[in-house]
Amino acid sequence: MSVSNIPEEITTSKKIVFASILLLISSLICVFIGEGVTRLRLAAWPFQPEPNEISYLTDKDINLLWRYSPQDGRNSLGLRNREIVPKEENVFRIMFLGDSLIWSSDTSSGKLYTEVVEENLNNILETDKSIEVVNAGTPGYTTYQELEFLNVYGLDMQPDLVVLGFVFNDVYYKYLHRPTKEKLTAPEPEAFLHRFNTETFPGILFRKCYLAHEVTYAFQKISYKLGRSPYYTFDHRYDFYLAWKNYGWTDAEKLIRKMQLQLSDRDIPLMIVIFPISDQVNDKYLNLDKDYVLYPQSRIKEISEKYNIPYMDLTKALDQGGGGTLFSDYIHLNGKGNDIVATELTQYLSDNLPLYLKK
């Protein structure tokens, strides 16, 4: 059959197939290039900075990734605490476990609120036991790292009560930061991979695709700009947006429950202290949608009540005590803010510690 005798519909069909293949290949190339550019911009694999090999870490720290050095007044574990020695019989030891909201707890007196709480409890409580408070906060830690620290170092400190300071960037799993040669707590690129639920279809297909997550976020920003939803700062921060996603709490709940069970096996109670961010004590945001702004508080309370874990929410006290004026930045409190934390913790613990002291 000569070329001139080939039916026109066959040649047209071949052209469509060929054009479709070219379009598919072109699209894949564009996606591949887009993914590469996105990874380069976010310093994700294979463009991650050279890791920081910290000389004072040991094999025990492999899952922690970092601790602070035992310098500048810190103890041998890099904590802002006196050296922790074996506990005497007449000591009731409270360990505050958490991130920078425990670490950066300087009050207006210059003392850490963990130190103030220790002094207050020893002055208030009528008991033959001495109250000792351990500040085991490490900046940048997530709940995963806090649980790891508890297992590697915390349990050896023989706590009688563990107080978990919960901040809403703790929900990132496993890490929110990763040490590099430039910075000990540099951003962890994988923190950007939570713009949609990666455990359900179709998100599971694109869970490690940075471009897909960035495109999803771009559509969210378009929605804000078109006025279809109000603008909240935390929705646009890589270190906080996950706490406002329902699926963001799956790992947090598992880790808190695991922590509680491990402590229960040793007859050590767990308590949770909830720290708000500055937006959550800001009337501008609260008046827009209070339930949405305080959504993370509702989730951590739900988890606490589900597993009968005592909790104390600092949001109301900080809101009434001065709101945004109590913050030194987006998340950390200033001296006056930490004064309120010390007061609230003293009151709560003085009311509840007698129950634990009798055991």
C-alpha positions in Angstrom: 0.0 0.0 0.0 1.4 3.4 -0.9 1.7 6.2 1.5 -1.0 8.0 -0.4 -3.4 5.2 0.2 -3.1 5.2 4.1 -6.4 6.1 5.6 -6.4 9.7 6.9 -7.9 8.6 10.3 -4.9 6.3 10.9 -2.3 9.0 10.3 -4.3 11.4 12.5 -4.5 8.8 15.3 -0.7 8.3 15.1 -0.1 12.0 15.3 -2.3 12.3 18.4 -0.5 9.4 20.1 2.9 10.9 19.2 1.9 14.4 20.4 0.5 12.8 23.7 3.8 11.0 24.2 5.8 14.2 23.6 3.5 16.1 26.0 3.9 13.5 28.7 7.7 13.5 28.3 7.8 17.3 28.3 5.6 17.3 31.5 7.9 14.8 33.2 11.0 16.8 32.3 9.3 20.0 33.7 8.3 18.2 36.9 11.8 16.8 37.2 13.4 20.2 36.8 10.8 21.8 39.1 11.5 19.3 41.8 15.2 19.9 41.4 14.9 23.6 41.7 12.6 23.3 44.7 15.0 21.0 46.5 17.9 23.4 45.7 15.9 26.3 47.1 15.0 24.4 50.3 18.4 22.8 50.7 16.9 19.4 50.5 18.6 16.2 49.3 20.9 16.1 47.4 21.6 19.7 48.1 21.7 19.5 51.9 24.6 21.4 53.6 27.4 19.4 55.0 26.4 18.0 58.4 28.0 19.1 61.6 30.0 16.4 63.3 29.7 17.4 67.0 32.8 16.2 68.9 31.2 15.8 72.3 28.3 13.6 71.2 28.4 9.8 71.8 26.7 6.8 70.3 23.8 7.4 72.7 23.0 10.7 70.9 22.6 9.2 67.4 18.8 9.8 67.4 19.0 13.1 69.2 21.2 14.6 66.5 22.5 17.3 68.9 22.9 18.5 72.4 24.4 21.7 73.6 28.0 21.7 74.7 29.0 21.5 78.4 30.2 25.1 78.3 29.1 28.6 79.4 27.7 27.4 82.7 25.8 24.4 81.3 26.1 21.0 82.9 27.8 17.9 81.3 24.7 17.2 79.2 24.6 20.8 77.9 21.5 21.6 80.0 20.9 24.9 81.8 20.9 23.1 85.1 23.3 22.3 87.9 25.0 18.9 87.6 22.5 16.1 88.2 23.7 13.7 90.9 22.1 10.5 92.2 18.9 11.3 94.0 18.8 11.1 97.8 15.9 9.4 99.6 14.4 12.6 100.9 14.3 14.3 97.5 11.3 14.6 95.2 12.6 15.3 91.7 10.6 17.1 89.0 12.0 17.0 85.5 10.9 19.6 83.0 11.3 18.1 79.6 11.0 20.2 76.4 12.5 22.5 73.9 13.5 26.2 74.0 10.4 27.2 76.1 11.9 25.2 78.9 15.5 26.2 78.1 14.9 30.0 77.6 12.9 30.4 80.8 14.7 33.5 82.3 12.4 35.5 84.6 12.7 39.2 85.3 14.8 38.3 88.4 17.4 36.6 86.1 16.6 33.1 87.4 15.0 30.4 85.3 11.4 29.8 86.1 12.4 26.2 86.9 14.6 27.6 89.6 11.9 30.0 90.9 9.4 27.1 91.0 11.8 25.0 93.0 12.4 27.7 95.5 8.6 28.5 95.8 7.6 24.8 96.3 10.2 24.3 99.0 8.9 27.4 100.8 5.2 26.6 100.4 4.9 22.8 100.8 4.8 21.3 104.2 6.7 18.1 103.6 9.8 16.4 104.9 11.0 16.0 101.3 13.1 18.5 99.4 11.8 19.5 96.0 14.3 19.5 93.2 13.5 20.8 89.7 15.5 19.7 86.7 15.5 21.9 83.6 16.0 19.4 80.8 15.0 21.6 77.9 17.0 21.7 74.6 16.2 24.3 71.9 14.7 22.9 68.7 13.7 19.5 70.0 10.5 17.9 68.8 8.4 15.4 70.9 10.3 12.6 69.2 13.6 14.0 70.4 12.2 14.7 73.9 11.1 11.1 74.2 14.5 10.0 73.0 16.2 12.2 75.5 14.0 10.8 78.3 15.0 7.2 77.4 18.7 8.0 76.9 19.3 10.3 79.8 16.1 11.4 81.6 15.2 8.1 83.3 18.7 7.9 84.7 18.0 11.2 86.5 15.4 9.3 88.6 12.5 11.8 88.2 9.4 11.4 90.4 7.4 13.6 88.0 8.0 14.5 84.4 6.5 17.7 83.1 6.4 17.9 79.3 6.5 21.4 78.0 4.5 21.3 74.7 4.9 23.9 72.0 3.2 23.7 68.7 6.3 23.2 66.6 6.9 20.0 68.6 4.5 18.0 66.3 7.0 17.7 63.4 8.2 14.2 63.1 11.0 13.3 63.6 12.9 16.5 63.3 12.3 20.2 62.8 16.0 21.1 62.7 19.2 19.4 61.7 22.8 20.5 62.6 25.0 21.8 59.8 28.4 23.3 59.9 26.8 26.8 59.7 24.2 26.4 62.4 23.4 23.8 65.1 19.7 24.1 64.5 19.3 24.7 60.8 15.9 24.0 59.2 15.1 20.4 58.4 13.9 20.4 54.8 11.5 17.5 55.4 9.5 19.9 57.6 8.1 21.3 54.3 6.7 17.9 53.3 3.4 18.2 55.3 1.2 20.5 53.2 -1.2 17.6 52.6 -1.8 14.3 54.2 0.9 11.9 53.1 -0.7 8.8 54.7 -3.8 8.7 52.5 -4.4 8.5 48.8 -3.5 10.4 46.6 -1.1 12.2 49.0 0.9 9.1 49.7 2.0 9.0 46.0 3.7 12.4 46.4 4.8 12.3 50.0 8.5 12.9 49.2 7.8 15.3 46.3 8.8 18.8 47.5 7.3 20.3 44.3 3.9 18.8 45.0 3.9 20.3 48.6 5.0 23.7 47.3 2.3 23.7 44.7 -0.3 22.8 47.3 0.9 25.7 49.4 0.8 28.0 46.4 -2.9 27.3 46.0 -3.4 28.0 49.6 -1.8 31.4 49.3 -3.9 32.1 46.2 -7.0 31.4 48.3 -5.8 33.9 51.0 -5.1 36.5 48.4 -8.5 36.1 46.8 -10.0 36.7 50.2 -11.6 33.3 50.5 -10.0 32.6 53.9 -8.4 34.9 56.5 -4.6 35.3 56.8 -2.9 33.8 59.8 0.9 34.1 60.2 1.2 30.6 61.6 -0.2 29.1 58.4 2.8 30.5 56.5 5.6 29.5 58.9 7.3 26.2 58.0 7.8 25.5 61.7 4.2 25.8 62.9 1.7 25.2 60.1 1.5 21.4 60.8 -0.1 22.0 64.2 -3.2 23.4 62.4 -3.6 20.3 60.3 -5.7 17.4 61.6 -3.3 14.8 60.3 -0.4 16.6 62.0 -1.3 15.2 65.4 -1.1 11.5 64.6 2.6 11.1 65.5 2.3 13.5 68.4 -0.4 11.4 70.0 1.5 8.2 69.5 4.7 9.7 71.1 2.8 11.2 74.1 1.1 7.9 74.7 4.4 6.0 74.5 6.0 8.5 76.9 3.2 8.0 79.4 3.3 4.2 79.2 7.1 4.1 79.6 6.8 6.4 82.7 3.9 4.4 84.1 6.0 1.2 84.0 8.2 3.0 86.5 5.4 4.5 88.4 6.4 8.0 87.3 3.4 10.4 86.5 3.4 12.6 83.4 2.0 16.1 83.2 1.8 18.4 80.2 2.2 22.2 80.1 0.8 24.0 77.0 2.6 27.0 75.7 0.8 29.3 73.2 2.5 31.3 70.5 2.1 35.1 70.3 -0.7 34.9 67.6 -2.8 33.0 70.0 -3.0 35.8 72.5 -3.6 38.4 69.8 -7.2 39.8 69.5 -6.6 40.5 65.8 -6.5 36.8 65.2 -8.8 35.6 68.0 -11.6 37.8 66.7 -11.4 36.3 63.2 -11.9 32.7 64.3 -11.0 31.8 67.9 -11.7 28.1 67.5 -9.3 27.9 64.6 -6.6 30.0 66.2 -6.7 27.8 69.4 -7.2 24.5 67.5 -3.8 23.1 68.6 -4.8 23.7 72.3 -8.0 21.7 71.7 -6.0 18.8 70.2 -3.4 18.5 73.0 -6.2 18.7 75.6 -8.1 16.0 73.7 -5.1 13.7 73.8 -4.4 14.5 77.5 -8.0 13.7 78.5 -8.1 10.6 76.4 -5.2 9.1 78.3 -5.9 10.8 81.7 -2.8 13.0 81.6 -3.0 16.1 83.8 -2.4 19.3 81.8 -2.1 23.0 82.4 -2.8 25.5 79.6 -0.9 28.8 79.9 -2.8 30.5 77.1 -5.4 32.2 79.3 -3.0 33.4 81.9 -0.6 34.9 79.3 -3.5 36.4 77.4 -4.9 38.1 80.5 -1.4 39.0 81.9 -0.3 41.1 78.9 -0.8 39.1 75.7 1.8 39.9 73.0 3.8 42.2 75.3 5.0 39.1 77.2 6.8 37.7 74.1 10.3 38.5 73.1 9.7 37.0 69.6 7.1 34.9 67.9 7.3 32.0 70.3 9.6 32.9 73.3 8.5 34.7 76.4 10.3 37.7 78.0 11.1 38.0 81.7 7.6 39.2 82.6 6.1 36.3 80.6 8.2 33.8 82.4 7.3 35.4 85.7 3.7 34.5 84.9 4.8 30.9 83.9 6.6 30.6 87.3 3.5 31.8 89.2 1.1 29.5 87.3 3.3 26.5 87.7 3.9 27.1 91.4 0.2 27.3 92.0 -0.6 24.2 90.0 2.1 22.1 91.5 1.6 23.3 95.0 -2.1 22.2 94.6 -1.3 18.8 93.1 2.1 17.7 94.4 0.8 16.6 97.8 -1.0 13.7 96.0 2.3 12.5 94.5 4.3 13.1 97.7 2.1 10.7 99.6 2.9 7.8 97.3 
